[in-house]
Amino acid sequence: MNWLKQQKENISDFLFDHPKTRRNIDWTWKMFITVTSCFLFAWGFRAFINPTTESVIHWTMGNNPGMSLAEATEEVNRIGVIHLISGGASGISQAIVKFMNIFGDFREQEKTLISLLYFILNVPLFFLGFFKISKQFAIFTVINVAFVSLFNQIIPDEWIYNVINIYDDMLARCIFGGITTGIASGAAMMINTSAGGTDVLSFYIAEKKSSGAGHISLIINSIVILTNVLFGVIGHEVNPLVTPQASNQLIRYALYTLIYLFISTNVIDLLNTKNKKQELQIFTCNENLSQVLIHAFPHSATTVDAKGAYTGKKRVLIYMVVSKSETKKAIELIHKADPEAFVTVLSLNQVYGRFYIKPIE
């Protein structure tokens, strides 16, 4: 363990002395995470949220041994493809396609239209990220959006229906869809980028209000769900052959979608710890520990004179608020300065006042 710790310190020292190498490694790591999260998002979207007609036909054949391709196709066209409603730009893209289906049949072009609309809708959000968050954030967001659109278009249907078949289990689709898309968006936020769409808006608001991004995304996505349901109801009344689901079915699918979004947003908040705060209460006999801490972190602290109830000895009680990502480093530093220190860690819902958060690069 000591050898491993020493190697980590050596690598850290080397990268500190070679900033260009450190920057290249950082960009390579971010690119790897970005491409991986894009593939996961696109695959999860196609497998659980918005499957294509071809995938549903093959799932139907798999659930009904002996059914021919023609019979499965006729069955799917009669019932229609059951879609959950995605959030953000992908959900808005679904809504636009549903609106278009009121006036015609665009089911064959649905996959291409959603990919194209997803990219177009992200263009104004790119400028928001570029001017209000950071240039690097905006660049990686564009890369993320481009790869999601690309993967959504080029992932073969065989990679979907040959891997999983839970099309008829709506609850399982909500759970797996929420996990996959939540991990994809959360992984992007962990490296200070985003998956595009309303994630950019949520990230921006979260940075301004110093709060979690997940619940902000949930509010925005609820509006997207209502829009999808509205266009679906109108589409069924005007063009029932293209939109065969009745109003009660669409509402039921929308309620399932809320489960999916709840899981997704909680996964995002679980992974995105940047704006989460924790309060450290430190009981120590080292009177210099507070100075050690405020020199190691960009946060101040409050000290209170105290006395141990059992020993009667003089103690110092230090109150300090840090970001959740800084807690581990703070605990290690405290125990290094005072092995006998007693520390409690409290999670905080919100912090008001001047609390420094490192700007996004």
Secondary structure, DSSP 8 states (H G I E B T S, - for coil): -HHHHHHHHHHHHHHHH-HHHHHHHHHHHHHHHHHHHHHHHHHHIIIIIS--HHHHHHHHHHHSTT--HHHHHHHHHHH--------HHHHHHHHHHHHHHTTS--STTHHHHHHHHHHHHHHHHHHHHHHHT-HHHHHHHHHHHHHHHHHHHHS-THHHHTT---TT-HHHHHHHHHHHHHHHHHHHHHTT---STHHHHHHHHHHHHTS-SHHHHHHHHHHHHHHHHHHHHHHHHH-TTTS---HHHHHHHHHHHHHHHHHHHHHHHHH--TT-EEEEEEEES-TTHHHHHHHHSS---EEEEEE-TTT--EEEEEEEEEEHHHHHHHHHHHHHH-TT-EEEEEEES---S--------
